[in-house]
Amino acid sequence: MALLKKKNVLQMKKIYFNEDNQHFYHFHPESDMTPEGVRNLVDTYAQTGTVKGILFCTNMQRALYDSDVWERFKDVEQNIPYVNHLRLLSERGVDQFKIWLQRCGELDIEGWLSMRMNDSHGLKEAAEQLYSDHQPWPSRKWKENPQWRRAPYRSERSWEGSYNYSIPEVREHHLNLVRELFNKYDMFGFECDWMRWGMMFAPGFERDGQKILTDFVQEIRNIADAAENRVGHKIRLAHRVPSHPESCLNYGFDLIEWGKNGCVDMLTLSGFLEGTNFDPQVKLWRKLLPENTIINVVAESACAAYPGNSLHTYDILRGAAAAAWSSGADNLYLFNECYRESENLKALNEMMLTIADEEKLSRSSRRMIPGESARTVLPVKLTVPHIGVDMGRMEQNITLRMPAGKLSAETKAVLSLGFSDDTERERLTGLPVRCNTVSLTFIESLELPPDRIDQNNIFQLFSDYPRDAVYVMRYAVPAKLLKETFNAFEILPPKIKGSIVWASLELDS
């Protein structure tokens, strides 16, 4: 397929694209389980000329290829497309990773392999015996070694069943797959995906694990160095990690030391599930890492002002992309957007063409929220019993901070505030709201039914507001007031019960 010639291709290549462990195998037809069908996936992603690199997921709790050192998905006794198509690829002698990497090279796209360092899908259900023995996860090794789990006495979340990397056998189990991948494939780079799922040690022992993971990552670098002699070129090492340095250190990821040791060629700042970050601290990371480190920021279409308060739309993704560019990111990184390739390719291509072009993005509709779900800002009560503790709330005022990204002369902006059902709405009339010290003009209020969203379907495209925002007040924000990276919205509510449960800065041109 020919690349679109809208701009110089080198200028447009600003997106790293993660090809999920399940997308191609489950949502592509059986007819694509051929060398040509495999190769066409890369061609499809290359259409827009915006993709700089593709990261192909190699594993969950089993390997997604014919591994000699890990259990394989193709051997699971289950009749689902995911497993059947992996079995079919093997029977036909099609090595999809080899073909994908080769095709990337032919199209001048970086071909990466991504390894999930502690994938924990389904471990809660497995621990509570809600799965049969024929489910595609968890692995047999996980079932047979409960002593390897980080918190085997708990099962309220899948994280509790994650492997404990303080155990030498756990580290060796994962290094076996690393060695096999480097010996088997010729890749541009290798990504350690620590965000699947990020809990690597027993509760309370995470900081003690920093030295353990530093040595572990150094061993991966040693394996990569040896592979370079075989393939004859540099192999980059990347890490997908939490957005904030202190979060990384608290989980055992000492990226600062890894960088000093030459183990970080590329870093991707990420959240977990609805953890879209509208304030990624790229500048801080640049101070902590070697100056040539590539820093990407994940832009997602799903966000939450706090856990359970979620929206999932492309204007959220465009807002996250605008915030990432304004923070100084080198590239954007898309995770879980691969499903759009088989669901709505036109929408995916239009989205990638927009977010890779900062000028076009500045003229698109996009939405910002304060903070991220991992560092929740909302909900915030309208009245608090004590003041003077939080520097963001020294009196009864509420201050929310949001970026705007790059703006065009035609940009129109609206601030939306969503309130909880117990809020005394009649007392909000004339609510003073300011942007960067300037009073805003009230536009309208909206009454919303609380049952308008199916919260059981976390992947649906939700409405404009989460379910617990049942009363919304909207304010016009003159674009001339807005700054690219940091805007303070001051709200001075009366002393009434209720909470602000949603806030968003909506921009369009």
Salt bridges, closest charged atoms under 4 A:
GLU19 OE2 - HIS23 ND1 2.81
ASP20 OD1 - ARG116 NH2 2.88
ASP32 OD2 - HIS28 ND1 2.67
ASP43 OD1 - ARG103 NE 2.70
ASP66 OD1 - LYS74 NZ 3.51
GLU71 OE1 - ARG62 NE 3.58
GLU71 OE1 - ARG140 NH1 3.86
ASP75 OD2 - ARG72 NE 2.97
GLU77 OE1 - HIS134 ND1 3.81
GLU106 OE1 - ARG103 NH1 2.83
ASP108 OD2 - LYS13 NZ 3.86
ASP119 OD2 - ARG116 NH1 2.94
ASP119 OD1 - HIS121 ND1 3.00
GLU128 OE2 - LYS124 NZ 3.17
ASP133 OD1 - LYS143 NZ 3.74
GLU144 OE2 - ARG140 NE 3.84
GLU156 OE2 - ARG154 NH2 2.57
GLU160 OE1 - ARG150 NH1 2.87
GLU160 OE2 - ARG154 NH2 3.23
GLU160 OE2 - ARG157 NE 2.83
GLU172 OE2 - ARG179 NH1 2.89
ASP186 OD1 - HIS233 NE2 2.58
ASP193 OD1 - ARG240 NE 3.02
GLU206 OE2 - ARG150 NH2 3.62
ASP215 OD2 - LYS211 NZ 2.69
ASP225 OD1 - ARG221 NE 3.07
GLU228 OE2 - ARG221 NH2 3.02
GLU246 OE2 - ARG375 NH2 2.80
ASP265 OD2 - ARG221 NH1 3.32
ASP315 OD2 - ARG367 NH2 3.28
ASP330 OD1 - ARG286 NH2 3.11
GLU337 OE1 - ARG340 NE 3.91
GLU341 OE1 - HIS23 NE2 2.95
GLU341 OE1 - HIS28 NE2 2.74
GLU343 OE2 - ARG340 NH1 2.39
ASP357 OD2 - LYS7 NZ 3.33
GLU359 OE2 - ARG363 NH2 3.98
GLU372 OE2 - HIS244 NE2 2.71
ASP421 OD1 - ARG425 NH2 3.16
GLU424 OE1 - ARG427 NH1 3.76
GLU444 OE2 - ARG474 NE 2.90
GLU447 OE2 - ARG425 NE 2.85
ASP464 OD1 - ARG367 NH2 4.00
GLU484 OE2 - LYS406 NZ 3.56
GLU506 OE1 - ARG474 NH1 2.95
